[in-house]
Amino acid sequence: MGTARSADRGRRLRRRTTGTAEADALIESIVALRPGHADADLVREMLVTSFKFFDSGASRGDLKQASTALRELRYATKVFAPFEEVRKVTMFGSARIGPGDPSYAMAVEFSRLVAEAGWMVITGAGPGIMQAGNEGAGRDRSFGVNIRLPFEQTANPAIVGSPRLVTFRYFFVRKLFFVKESHAIVLFPGGFGTLDEGFEVLTLIQTGKTSPVPVVLLDRPGGDYWKRFGEFVDGVLRQRGLVSPEDTSLITIVDSVDKAVHQVLHFYRNFHSCRHLKDRFLVRMHRRPSEEHLAAVAREFAPLLRPGAGTFEVHEGRARGEDPPMPFHPPWRLIFPFDQRSYGLLRRLIDRVNEW
């Protein structure tokens, strides 16, 4: 989520072919129209894959789906690319909550405060909580990630006509951008769609398919919507062993806008970003930990380590195997042999890093 899209210039894809010499030659001539492009190997790969659809046995419907998805991916990437360095928060919530509801007012206030802190807001561009998020942040600090539906398909007045409004045909492409462009997720009360989006984000973090981010469940003061959800997660999922005890650390339930804003901003107090480095894991930080801090982490978070593979180490600057750092990357790295299983505990490690 929200990680820099810096290309790995050191490793190139193995060149695949279409199996047809004439097609391969034509693809090479197309790639040659952009001589020296750093990511020519990836464009070539997409062209080869597209050609192979001819003999894939795919129906016309399958081909239309693939074509539409690729087109939507390209356009949405173009819209988000100029704002790569800007932190963004995705707001989920019901389209049925109107301006008279306390949650609507809280959504407006939350998005206003994070926008004032320099963040941008991503919503589903529809009515309800989505409209409140766009209203609070303002058009200049908002994205709308809309979906074509038989109903509720018109973008809300706060984002309609914006160059940062993208309309998708497929939910799976839309969901990709909700997650990959976001540095935090805040959920307000909602229906099936809100719960689906929330569970999908938690699944992606729990399985390591996306980077850890704060997932904040915001209810009105005295509200019981997320309280009951938390009781289900703890009293049913955790107690029956369907999730690990540490997985409950992936969510934070709050009942005030100020607490939600704090959770989002504090997550990046020292922590910046993280990524896998083959058999190691890297956490980028703004400040170097003391020897006492490092020793405490080695004791408290030893279960994160692969047995016999090493311990926590601190490096300055680019680590071995890391992509060339982007200009906005901080100087320090915490590196360790991660077992790639305990992502709830990894979330707790990030909390510890932010205490330094």
N, C-alpha and C positions, 0 to 999 in steps of 0.2 A: 504494500500500500504506500502510495506516495513516495516511493523510492526513486532516486534519480535514474533517468533512462540513459545512462552513459553506456555506450557500446563497449564490449570487450574487444579491444583492438588486437589483443595478442593471440586470440584463438579464432580461427576461421572455420566455417562449416566445411565438412567433407563435401566435395562437389558431387551432387547427384545429377543424373541425366534422365531424359525422357525415354531413352531407349530408341529414339529416332534421330538419326544424325542431322537431318534437315531441320527438325524442330530445335535441337540443341544449338545449331548454328544461328538460327533466328533469335533465340533467346540471348545468346552471347552478343548479337548485334544490338539488341535492345539495351542490354546492360551497358554496352560501350557508349551509349548516348549520354551517360553520366560518368565520364572517365574519372577514375580516382576516388569515387565515392566510397566512404569508409564502410558502408554497410551493403555494398554491392552483392556480397555473398548471400545475404538474407533476401534481397529482392529476387536474385536468381532462383533461390529455393522456392519462393512463392510462384514464380512463373512456371517452374518445372511442375510443381504440384497442380497448378491450374490446368496445364496441358494434360496431365495424367487423368483428369476427370473424363476426358474423351472415352477412355477405355475402362472406366471404373464400374460400369454397369449402373451408375446412378440414374435415377429418374429425373425428369425435368423439374419436378418439385424439389428434389435434393439439390440440384444445381442452382435453382433460384435461391434456396436458403443459403448455400455457401456464398453465392455472389453477393447477396444482400448483406450478409454478415461481414464480409470482407470490406465492402463499400462503407458500411457504417463504422467499422473499426478505423478505417483510414480517416474518415471525416472527423470523428470524435477526437482522435489523436491530434489532428491538426488544430482543433479548437482548444484543447487543453495544453498543447505544447508550449505556448508563450508564457505559461504560468507555472512552469515546472518547479521553480524555486520557492513558490508561495505555498505555505501550509494551507490545507483545506480540511474542512469538516463536513461529513455527510450527515444530513438530518433525515431520519425516517419518522413517519407518523401517519395517522389517519387522514384521509381526504375528507372525512365526514365531520371533523371537528371545526366548528365555525368560530368567527371572531368573538362571540360571547362566551366561549369556553375559557377557563383559566389556563389550560394547556396552550391555547392559541397565543394568548398574551405572553406566556413564558417563552414560547418559540420565537416570537418577535424579539423579545428582550435578549434571549441567548444569542441569536444570530447578530444582533446589533453589537453586543459586547465583543464577540470574537472578531467581528469585522474591524472594530476599533483597535483590536490588538494586532491587526495586520493579517488576519486570516481571510480566506474566502469560504463561501458556503456552497455546498452542492445539495440540491433537492431534486425530487422527482418531477418538479415543474407543474404539478397539479394543484388542486385546491387544498383547503384545510391546513394542516401543519406545513405542507410544502410551500404554500403561498405565504404563510407566516414567516418561514425561514428566508424566503426571497425578499419579503418586505423589510424585515429587520436589517439584513445585510445591505440592501440596496442593490440596484442593477449593476453597479460597477464592481461589486464584490460577490456577485452571485453567478452560479451555473445552474441551468435547468436541464435535467436529463429525463426527457419526456418519453412516453410510450404511446403508440397508436392503439386505441381501444375503441370498442363500439360505444362506450360511454366514458366520461371523465377524461377525454382525450385532449381537450383544448388546454393549452398552457395558461397558467394563471396570469392576471394582469400585471403582476410585479416583474415577470420575466419575459412575457410575450414580445417578440420582435428583437430580443437581445441577440447579439452575435455569439453569446455564450449559451444559447439554447440549442440543444441537440435532440432530435426526435428519432426514436428507434422503433423498428418493427418487432424486434425480438427481445424478450425479457433477458435472455442469457447474455446478450451483448451489453444491454443497459446495465445489468448487475455488475459486469466486469468493470465498467467505468466508475460505478459507485464505490467499488472497493479499491481498485488499483490507483486511483487518483487521490485517495483520501488519507489523511494522517490521523483522523479520529472519527468515531461513529457515535452519534447521539440519537437515541431512540425515545420518542414520545409515545404515549398510548396509541394503539392502532389495532387493526384487524388482522386477517390472514396475511395480507401482503407485508405488513410491518413485522410480524412475527417470523415470516419466511425470510425476510431480509436480515433480521437479527440473527436467526439461527444459522443462516448461511455464512455470515461474517464470523461467528463463533467457531463454526466447523473449519473454516479456512485457517483461522489462527491456531486452533487446537491441533490441527494436522500439519502445521508448518507450511501450508501452501501460500500463505501471505505473511508479511511481517507483522509482529505484534503492534497493535495500536490501542489507545483507550476506547473501550466500549462502555458508554455511559447511558444508563436508563433513567430518564428524568420524568418524575411525576410531580403533580401539584402538591403543596403542603397538605399532609393528611390523607393523600390519595393512597389507594391500595392496589392499583393496577400492577405496578412492578413489584410491590411487596409480595403479592400472591405469586407472581412469576418466580421471584427469588425463593419462595417457600417450596415451589415445585422443583426447582433446580436442586436445592439443598436436601429437601425432605424426600424426594423421589429419586431423582437421577443420581445424586451423590450417595445417598444412603443405600441404594440398591447396587452400587458399584458400576453404574452405567456411564459415569464420568469419574475422572480422578479427583481426589479432594482438592488438588491444586488448580483444577480447571475452573473452580468457582472464582478464582482470582481474575479471570478474564473479563468479568463484568463488575461494574460499580453502580449501585442504585443510590440515587440522590433525590432530594425533594425541594431543591432550590436552584435557581439559575446560577447564583454565585458559586455554589458547590460544583455544578456541572462545568462552568467555565474554568474553575480551578483545576479540576481533573484533566481537562483537555490541555491547558497550558503547562501545568506542572509536569506532565509526562515528558516534555521536551526541555525541562530545566537544565539537565546535563546530558541526557540521552539525545542522540541525533537520529541515528538509523542503524540498521544491522543487516547482515547478509551471511550466507553460507560461503565458505571457502573450501570446497571439497570436503576434507575430513575435519575441518575446524569451523568455528563460528566466530564472527567478528561483530563487536558492538562499538560504534563510533561515539565518542564523548567529547564534550567541550573542555572538561577539566580532568586532570590526572588524579587518580586516587592515591591516598597515602599508603605506606606499607601496612599500617594498621587496618585500613579499609580493605586492602587486598587480602590480607590474612583472614579477616572476618568473612569475606566472600568465599574464600576457599573452604572454610569450615561449614558455613551455612548452606552453600549451594553445591557441595560435593556431588549430590545425586545427579546433577546435570552432566557430569563428566563421564566419558567412556572409560571404563576400568583400564588402568594401566597406560592410558594414552597421554597423560600429562595433566597440567593444572591451568589455572588462570594466569595469564601474562599480560603485561601492559606494553604497548608499542607506540612510538611516536611516528606519525606520518604513514605513508602507504605500507601496507603489510604485503608479505609475499603472497602472490596469487590474487591480490585485489586489483580491480579495474583502476585505471588512472583516476585519482581523486578529482572530484568536481570542485570548482572554486569555492563553493559554499560548504564543503565538508570540513568538520572540525579536526584538530590535530591528533587527538588521542584515540587509541584502539585497545579494547579489552578483547583478548583472543583466547579461546579455549576449545578443547575437543568435545563438542556437544554430542550427547547421545541421540539427538534428533527425535526425542520422544516426549520430553517433559516440558511442553510449551506453556503450561500453566505456571510451572516453577520459573521458567524463563521470564514470564511476565513479572513475577515477584523480584527477580534479579534486576530488571529495569527500574522498578520502584527503589531498590537499594542504590542503584547507580545515581538516581536523581536526588539522593540524600547527601551526596558528596559535594 
